[in-house]
Each structure stands twice: as structure tokens, then as C-alpha cells.
Amino acid sequence: MRAAIILDTARQAADARRRERTLHAYETELGYTAERLGTGRFYGDPEWVAHRLADLECRYKEVRDLLRVTFTHTDDQMALTYHRLPERIAQAARLDGKWVLVTNQPLERGQSPVEYMDWMVGVYHNHRHVERRMRNLKSDLPIRPLYVHRDDELVALCFVSLLSLTLYTLVERDVQADPELVAEGLCTTDALLAAMSGWGLSAFYTPSGYVYFWFDALTVVQQLIARRLHLPGPGTRVPRIRQDHYDGDMAMLDVLPAVFLSGLLASPMRSKCHQPRSVGNCRRALAADLAFFVIVKVLFVMLC
């Protein structure tokens, strides 16, 4: 086992400020109590005042050892004094910003102690990514509560959750690596999905092997996202014809919802359009593709 004492200067200043605020609050409560000793029903009762001071010590237990509080009372008089202990405050300040990091990983051959400690700190800082992904898996991903009973269903649920989390993480990695998207305030996947809300992408697959992408009207921010993340543009060609498993030659129209990134677990909406059989002539195939695209676009506009 090896241990390293890490000094964080920012945390050191924060610890000093927090200790000073707590000491000031404790002294304020003690001063309020001292001003009202011997008056009223409660502050005139020595037993109640002693319980009051015990409650204050419990509330400010972080700094109660840094003050010396003295409470005395006689038959007709009570006194409360307090003052700071500079030696104990200085001793507590020596620990400000320091924390201990322990590991059982041995040094590698040729690795210096400084490099070894840098490695320890780097590994420790990376654990926040694991905790954040667990939070994303439980809250950010649109996974509905599913109650499964069989082992195969449990395996499938774990696989879908892992796949969704992987895609979510990759999108966030690409967003944070792009300075233009970061300048627009798009630092997380949630921010990107909120900016892309209301946007849709339609993919038209033709019998001759072409696929056409039809974008909705994009805002300026959405255009920036599409350009920086290299979303596929119109005219992208697929290597082979996509056949339906029910009929022979059929063109598929896959309309991806506006939240296609966040709805990773939801099935895309599909509508089918029967098309004439493919022909070998390239000109006739191109004409059929254009006619198919025009017909589908007109139908889509009429339906909307």
C-alpha cells in the first residue's frame, strides 16, 4: 500500500473561508446568548442555558475545539465568556486543502515518484466520469421502468442500456471536443438534444440502391450542429438495395423523430410505398428514383 498527501490550493482557500464563516456564526450565537443571560423565562434558567450551549457545541462541532467557552452561574448571577484559541486554529489550518490518496498499484520500472503521483491523481480524477455515467444511465437516458423476470430479458435490458449509454457518451465527447459548439453553450448531450428539438430527418430508400435524406428547416444553431458533427448530407448512396422481409421489391421510408438521439430505445416510425420493379437500364432507374422522390415528397407535404 502506498499513500500520497495531495495539496489542493483552491480547496485550501475554500477550507479557510469555511472555517472562518463557521467560527463567526458560532461567536454570533454565543454573543446573543451572553447578552440575554438572566432575562426572561428561559435565559434566566441556568439549566436551560447549559442545554442551549450544549446544542450550540453540537451544531458547530467542526470549530468547537477552536474556542474556549466558559459558563458560570451562582444563585443570582450567570456569566458566559468565550475566546479563540490561535494555536489550535493554526494547527487546523495546516490541514487545509490536504487529502490522502491510497493505492496498491506498484511503481513501474523506470517510473519516477513524481510521475507515479501524477498517475494516481489522474486515475482518481477520472472516477467522476464513472459516477456521471451512472447518473446518466439512471436519469438522463429515456429508459422507461421495465420489469423483467427471465434471465434473457435481463440480459437484453442490460445490453440496450449499455448501448444507449455508449451512444450518449460518444455524442457528448464529440460535442465537448468541438470549440465552436462549446462556444454556443452546447457542452452536454442534453444541451444538444434541447437545441435539436423539433428537427426531423427523413431517409428515402429507392429500389435502385439510392438513399435520399430530407432535412427539415434548420435554425442557425441546428445548422452549426449538423455541420460540426458531420451529419450525412443529401444524395448519400447505399451499397445495396434494402429489401423488405415481407415483399420482394419495396422502398422503405424511415422517418426519424426529432429526438432520434435521445429516443435510442424507441423504434423509428416507418411507412412503406410500393414501387415498380427495378430495371437494368441506368437511365430508367434514375428516372424511377426521381419519380419516387417527387411522389413521396408531394404526399408528405399533403399529409403535413
C-alpha positions, -999 to 999 in steps of 0.1 A, spaced: 0 0 0 12 35 -9 -2 68 2 3 103 -11 -8 136 6 -23 158 -21 -24 196 -16 -52 214 -35 -46 252 -33 -82 261 -43 -95 237 -17 -71 251 8 -85 286 4 -121 273 5 -114 254 37 -100 286 54 -130 306 43 -155 280 55 -138 277 89 -139 315 94 -176 316 85 -184 289 109 -163 305 137 -181 338 131 -215 321 132 -206 303 164 -194 335 181 -226 353 170 -248 327 187 -226 328 219 -228 366 219 -266 365 215 -268 341 244 -245 362 266 -265 394 261 -297 377 273 -284 359 304 -306 364 334 -335 377 314 -368 362 306 -381 327 314 -355 307 296 -323 327 297 -329 332 334 -327 294 340 -291 281 343 -301 246 334 -318 258 302 -287 279 293 -264 249 298 -286 228 274 -285 258 250 -247 258 250 -246 221 245 -268 224 215 -245 250 200 -215 228 205 -232 200 187 -243 223 158 -208 238 154 -188 207 162 -163 215 134 -150 245 153 -160 239 189 -124 229 198 -111 262 184 -130 282 210 -129 281 248 -163 287 262 -168 292 300 -202 294 316 -205 300 353 -235 307 375 -243 314 412 -276 318 429 -284 352 415 -258 357 386 -247 340 354 -216 347 333 -206 335 298 -172 342 283 -155 328 252 -124 335 231 -105 319 202 -75 296 206 -49 308 180 -27 277 185 -55 253 176 -66 274 147 -31 274 133 -29 236 138 -62 232 119 -50 254 91 -21 231 84 -46 205 71 -65 229 48 -66 216 12 -49 183 20 -63 149 14 -48 114 14 -48 92 -17 -40 54 -12 -33 28 -38 -19 -7 -40 -5 -3 -75 33 -6 -75 56 17 -94 65 6 -129 101 1 -140 117 35 -147 88 55 -133 98 84 -111 78 92 -78 65 124 -94 52 105 -124 37 79 -101 18 105 -81 6 122 -113 -8 89 -124 -25 84 -90 -42 118 -92 -52 113 -128 -68 80 -121 -86 94 -91 -100 124 -111 -113 101 -138 -137 84 -113 -161 113 -117 -167 102 -152 -179 68 -140 -202 84 -114 -216 108 -140 -223 79 -165 -242 61 -137 -263 92 -132 -269 95 -169 -280 58 -170 -304 63 -142 -319 97 -151 -309 113 -184 -314 83 -207 -351 79 -217 -353 43 -204 -387 36 -190 -391 15 -159 -391 -21 -172 -399 -51 -150 -383 -83 -164 -384 -117 -149 -364 -140 -172 -327 -141 -175 -327 -135 -212 -349 -104 -207 -325 -91 -181 -295 -96 -204 -313 -78 -232 -322 -49 -209 -286 -46 -198 -273 -47 -234 -298 -20 -245 -289 2 -215 -252 -2 -222 -256 6 -259 -277 37 -251 -251 49 -226 -223 44 -251 -240 64 -278 -249 91 -252 -212 93 -241 -198 94 -277 -221 123 -286 -211 142 -255 -174 135 -262 -177 149 -298 -196 180 -286 -171 188 -259 -141 184 -283 -155 210 -307 -147 246 -297 -175 261 -318 -202 240 -302 -188 248 -267 -188 285 -275 -226 281 -283 -231 266 -248 -235 230 -262 -213 212 -237 -235 182 -229 -257 158 -248 -288 171 -231 -280 207 -243 -275 193 -279 -308 174 -277 -326 205 -265 -312 225 -294 -323 199 -319 -358 196 -305 -384 199 -333 -360 189 -360 -366 158 -382 -347 138 -408 -363 116 -434 -344 89 -453 -358 77 -486 -346 44 -499 -352 38 -536 -353 4 -554 -321 11 -574 -299 15 -543 -300 52 -536 -309 69 -504 -321 104 -501 -321 125 -469 -347 151 -465 -339 177 -437 -365 199 -420 -358 236 -418 -329 241 -395 -322 270 -372 -287 286 -371 -277 266 -341 -290 234 -357 -271 241 -389 -240 245 -368 -246 212 -351 -252 194 -384 -220 209 -399 -197 203 -369 -209 167 -362 -208 158 -399 -243 146 -402 -249 128 -436 -260 151 -464 -284 145 -492 -275 121 -520 -257 96 -499 -256 63 -517 -260 29 -501 -241 -1 -514 -271 -24 -519 -309 -22 -521 -328 -25 -489 -354 -52 -493 -384 -57 -471 -388 -91 -454 -425 -93 -464 -424 -84 -501 -398 -85 -528 -392 -50 -542 -404 -23 -518 -390 11 -509 -388 19 -473 -393 53 -459 -378 57 -424 -388 89 -407 -366 95 -377 -382 115 -350 -369 148 -338 -354 132 -307 -338 104 -326 -306 107 -305 -325 107 -272 -350 81 -283 -324 54 -288 -347 28 -274 -378 38 -293 -384 22 -327 -385 46 -357 -417 54 -374 -420 36 -408 -443 39 -438 -440 18 -469 -445 28 -505 -448 1 -532 -426 9 -563 -423 -7 -597 -397 -33 -601 -361 -23 -608 -348 -23 -643 -314 -27 -656 -311 4 -675 -294 32 -655 -315 60 -671 -348 43 -663 -335 35 -628 -326 72 -622 -360 83 -636 -378 59 -613 -358 72 -584 -367 108 -592 -403 100 -597 -403 81 -564 -387 110 -545 -412 135 -561 -442 114 -553 -432 108 -517 -424 145 -512 -458 155 -525 -476 130 -503 -456 142 -473 -465 178 -479 -501 169 -484 -502 149 -451 -485 177 -432 
